[in-house]
């Protein structure tokens, strides 16, 4: 009889410092629920209130910040039990992604978590519009960006110009990316994208991709020694974060070419 072959050990996923911090926050959230149950109390989670009554303007930072107001979700409150379950489910899904070193879109997380609850005909989530606000609740509860939860939005933006960067270990010269430019990913944090070399004097962000293509074809970025970006209209999170990093880390002024729509 042939001998059974031993299974090769599974290679452990390396968890970075930032991921360890996020995992710690998720575990603290779960520990709070367990401690309530151990004391014989109704398990609950407190979610920071994202209402207008719970925000204030920080004059020194010149940004709008959330206040200390929270909304409580309890397991044994019929009006809150579903949202309580969904909150812990999203937290568990994000924990799984981080531990496995994987990322997914917010739609991908919705499909990952959507299933029929055992012994019932109830679904965990009916639609993605039900899941998205819970993701935002987890973000503010953990004080973590969506990207730190290993979730990304759709890519919609490009960049070209005299800058070289490293994206997930691959060196990319944005001056040699052709007519399409470098596609700005949705996760552009320092552990994913690092700036290696830059000679540009400023950033010109163009709202519409059609205008950006004209500028790129005319080599505007070469003539004026700048980085040329676009966000496909209203720029997604990845593009906004990239512009933030270019401005604050490389001290580049950012100029925007927009249409005359103050509400857009």
N, C-alpha and C positions, 0 to 999 in steps of 0.2 A: 504494500500500500504506500502510495506516494506521501511524503512528509508535507505537512501544511507549511506554506511559506509565511514567515512572519511579516506583518505589515510594516512598511517603512514609517518611521515617526513623522508626524505632520510638522512641517516647518512653522515655528511660531512667528506671528506677525509682529514686526517691530513697531512699538507705539511711541511716538515722539512726545516731547515735553508738553506741547500745546494740547495734544490729544489726551495726555494723562490728566491735565487740568480739567478738560471737558468731561472726561470719564468720571473724575472725582465729583464734579458738580452733579452729574446724573445719579451717581450712587448716593450722594447726600440727599437728593430729592426722594429717592426710593427708601432710604433709611428712615426719613421722617415719617413716611407712611407706615413702615413696619413698627416703628416705636409707638405710634398712636394705637395700632392694633394690639401690641403687647400690653399696653396700659388699660386695655378694655374700652378704649374710646373709638368713635367712628373714624375710620381712616379718611384722611383728607389731604388735599394739596392746596396751597395758597398761590394764586397766580396774580402777578402785578396787573393792575387795572390799566388798560390801554384806552382810557376815555379822556376827553378834553378836560374834564374836571381834575385829572390826575397828572397834568403836565405843567411845567413852569419854564420860563426863559432864563437861562444862566447868562447873566450879563457879562461876566468875565470871559467865559468860553464862547459866547455869542451863539449858543445852540439851545434848542428846546430839549429839556430833560424830563424823564418820567418822575413822578413823585413816589411816595411810599404807600399809596393806597393799593389794596389787594382785594381779590374776590376769592372766596373759599369754595372748593368743590368737594363734596362729601360723597362717599360711596353709598350711604344709607339714606340719602335724600333723593327721592324719585325724580325730582326736577334736575338733579345734577349728576346722577349716577352714570349716564351715558357719556357726558363730557369728561367726567372723572376717569372712566375707563379709557377713553380715547387719548387723554393726556398721558397716562402711564404707558399706553401702547406705543405712542409716538416716541416717548423717551426710551423705551426698550428697543425700538427699531433703530434709533440713532446710535445707541450703545453697541448694538450688533454690528453696524456699519463701521464704527470706529475700531472696534476690536478686530475686525477682519481686514482692516486697511482698505475698505471699499468705499466708493462714493456712488450716489444715485441722484436722479432728479427728484423734485418734490412730487412729480406725478409717479415716478418709480416707487417712491416710498408709499404713496397711496395704494398702489397695486400690491406692494409687499405686505401691507397691513390689512388690506380688505379681505375679510372672510366671514363665513357664517359662524356665529357663536355656538359652540357645542350645546346640544340639547334644546336649541331654540331655532326660530326662523329669522332671527334678527341678524343684520349685517353690522360689522364693526363701524363701517363708513358707508353711507349711501352714495355720496358723490365726492369729487375732489374738493369742491367748494366747502365741504364740511371738514376736510382734513387740513387745508391750508391755514386757517386761523389757529388751529391747535399747534401747528409747527411754529407759528409766530409766538404763541403762548410759551412754548418750551424755550424759545430763544430768549425772551425777556426774563423768564424764571431762572434760567441758568446764567444769564448775562453773557451769552455766547452768540456769535454771529452764525447765521445759517451755514456758512462754509465750514465753520468749526464743528458742526454737527455732521459733516461729510455730505451735505446736500447742495446741489447746484441748480441754477436756472439755465434756461436755454441760451446758447451762445448767440450773440447778435452784436457784432462790432468788429472793427479791424484797426490795425495800426501799421504805419510804415514810417521809416525815417532812419537817421544815423544813430541807432541804438542797438546794442547786442545784449541779449538776455539769455538766461538758462531756464528752460521750462521742463520740469520733471527730469532733469539731467541732460536734456538735449540743448545744445547751443544754437541760438537762432539769431541771425543777422537780419534785422528788420529793414535794411536797405536793399536786401536781395530777395524779396518775397513776391516779386512780380506784380501783376495787375490786381490781384486779390488781397495782397497784404497779409500780415500776420493776424490770424483769427484770435481775438482776445478771449481767453477761456472765462468761464464763470467763476472759477476759483483762482485768484491771483495772489494769494497770500505768500509771505516770504518763504515758507517752507516748500512752496510749489514753484514760484517764479522769482528768480534773483536777477538784479540788474548787474551786468558785467562791465559794459563800456558804453559811454554816452558822450556825444559831442554836440548834441542839439542845444539851441539857445532858448527854445520855448516849445510849447505844445499848442497846436491849433486843433480844437475839437469841432468837427463839422457835424451838424445835426443829421442831414440826409445822406444816405450812402451814395446816391446818384451824384451829388455835388462832390463828395469825397473822391469818387472815381475820376471825375474830371480833373480835380486837383492832383491826383496821383498820376494820371496819364501825362499831365503837363509838368510833372516833377516839381511841383510847388515846394515840396519839402526839401528838395535838393538845392533849389535856388535860394531859399530863405533859411536853410539849415535849421529845420524844425522837425518835430514829430507830428505826424498827421493822423488823427483818430476819428472814428465815427461810432455811433451807437445804434444805427438803424432807426433813427427817430428818438423816442424817449429811451435814453441809454439804460441797459440792464445793470444789475448790481456789479457784475464783473468789470464792466467798462468804467463805472463810477469809482470803484475801488482802485482800478489801474490809474485813473487820472489823479486820485487822491495820493497814491504812492509816488507818482512822477513829480507831483508838486512838492510834497513834504519830504521825500527822501532824496530827490535830485535837485530840489530848489528851482524847478522849472516853472515859469509863469504859464498859466493856462488861459488861452483865449478861446472864446466860443463863437462860432458862426451859426446863427439860428434864424428862423423866420420870425415875423413880427406877431407872435401869438403868446401874449403874457400868461395865458392860462395853460399852455401846453408844455 
